Amino acid sequence: MSITVEKILAASPVTARGQPTQLSTDAKGERIAYASGKSIFVRSIDDPSSCKQYTGHTAQTTVAKFSPSGFYIASGDASGSVRVWDAIEAVNTKGEYHIISGRINDIAWDGDSQRIIAVGDGRERFGHCITADSGNSVGEVSGHSKVINAVAMRQTRPLRAATVSDDMAMCFLHGAPFKFNSKAAGLHKGFVLGAAFSPDGNTLVTVGADKRVQLYDGKTGEPTKSIGDGEHTGSIFAVSWSNDSKRFVTASADQTVKLWDVEAGTVTQTWKFGEEAGVSIPDQQVGVVWPHGRSDGLIISLSLGGDLNYLVEGNPKPIKVVQGHNKSITALGVGSDGKGQTLWTGSFDGRVCNWDVSSGVGTVVDGQSHTNQITQFTSTSGRAYSVGWDDTLRIVDESANTFAGESLKLSTQPKGVASADGRIYVVTASGVEIYVKDQLAGKLDIADAQPTAIAAQGSLVAVGLANNSVRLYKSDSGNKLTQAHEAKNSTAQISALAFSKDGSLLAAGNTAGKIYAYKTGSLELATDRWSAHTGRVTSIAWNDAGTHAVSGALDTNVFAWSLAKPGARVKALNAHKDGVHGVAWVDGGSRIATAGGDAAVKIWGVAGLQ
């Protein structure tokens, strides 16, 4: 028996308003690396569902950069640590080095893949130069009085480096060992946010919040000319050179990406995102990278909303947009067709995505989404229903992938949602609300204890309560619920419930990590030996046959359980950093899908269940 990860459907890059987000691609132009949550994701550019996740950091990650050789990645986090690790498998860490006391904003490699400069926000220094394999010092970063936003290293000898900062200056370093050589101040009139050397080493460009694009001599650091006055109308966050050193591309808060001809100093193409008129903040472009080594001239830009846009010269619209979550996924549901080919995920910020399991493509659902954390999904006859902490029940039309109609306001905060026999049951802090044909049709108040979870199958509705009990209700044609049984085995509050497909079994998980399986006839125990989680059980799902169940919990682990052999469990430890929030059987019960605090969805292959 084993669970092995088959696919990681990665999180989107984490973005912050008014701050650049660093993207990096390898020398062949095949893969892209970026930071999201406490992980670094390394994805194939052509097939984004082929992905590796590095989980070595313990703080929020901020930047990841490929070495020019393509074998290593250096990544930094908010605590000031830089880790160097192997880029192929994303498992083996070569070294961990503490650079500064604050957030690492940017990292640069030299052309030999030996030296690293990491910069950011520190107390005693704003950056440092080290060797990648041992962390030995190879110079110092000095000359700035405020946080350094970006660093660039010349890829050809003689070695040069440039750092740019909130103090509106660019410092030029000679190396190795790197030391301060000159400072160009008074050119930028605002925070300088990005810097890049051309691949041939002849030119350095810096961009900033004052919308200025400034060029320098790549060997001496002397300012040469400023180009494109009045082109961008918002802060310029990022800049990236083409392979031939004749052109570069910039990304800006004015919702555009612009392609520049360096010699002429003019813009040759502009990509505008969002509606033509009006301002759309999620469409601000906060990062851009021009992968070298490709023949198709692809440019990848990043929107503030987290979308990766694939741009090609001559085409005014993106040829592809890669979407996903960049906040913790709090709910996972499967499509209503029962084939297990589509997944619904909802995140902490209210975004809902629809995933195709076989291709691994995620698309954000259009329309008026939740404004807050999504609690649970259920789906029936071509529609998916979601409840969230904005106290609404929203309906998604599965075929159109849009929110349909009005959202239904709930009386209090929802704890979960379930559907059976054409009825939608929403459990709230005060009881159960029953919806038929998107109208409130009945209500059951539960006064003696606060409900915490719900499941429904056929005419049966199970409700978990804060007083550790599970109540089984039967619904009649008049949409009334009458209590049939109550089970009080649990020693902790019930946190997750799930019926098997035929309704004969009910699994209940509690906040202590124990799961009880009941026979629904009279709520007698089928087994109480499913206890391996050490944290709150967040989600349980039965396979179609009702012989096995899978569970996820805040202890980051996923377990597959057998009813026939309760002791024979299969585990996937550390399935999601910061906890597992949803599990489901997909692909006709041959695979498991999980989602969690790392904002990623993972598809697992299950073999040899007993």
Salt bridges, closest charged atoms under 4 A:
GLU6 OE1 - ARG591 NE 2.40
ASP26 OD2 - ARG31 NE 3.75
ASP46 OD1 - ARG294 NH2 2.75
ASP77 OD2 - HIS57 ND1 2.98
GLU89 OE1 - LYS52 NZ 3.91
GLU96 OE1 - ARG83 NH1 3.07
ASP106 OD1 - LYS65 NZ 2.96
ASP110 OD2 - ARG115 NH1 2.62
ASP112 OD2 - ARG115 NH1 3.79
ASP112 OD2 - ARG157 NH2 2.74
ASP167 OD2 - HIS144 ND1 3.13
ASP210 OD1 - HIS188 ND1 3.19
GLU231 OE1 - LYS258 NZ 3.36
ASP244 OD2 - ARG247 NH2 3.98
ASP254 OD2 - HIS232 ND1 3.08
ASP296 OD2 - ARG294 NH2 3.04
ASP307 OD1 - ARG351 NH1 3.99
GLU313 OE1 - ARG247 NH1 2.67
ASP390 OD1 - HIS370 ND1 3.07
ASP390 OD2 - ARG394 NH2 3.41
ASP438 OD2 - ARG383 NH2 3.16
ASP448 OD2 - ARG471 NH2 2.46
GLU486 OE2 - ARG471 NE 3.02
ASP544 OD2 - LYS501 NZ 3.95
ASP555 OD2 - HIS533 ND1 3.21
ASP578 OD1 - LYS38 NZ 3.55
ASP587 OD2 - ARG591 NH1 2.39
ASP598 OD1 - HIS576 ND1 2.88
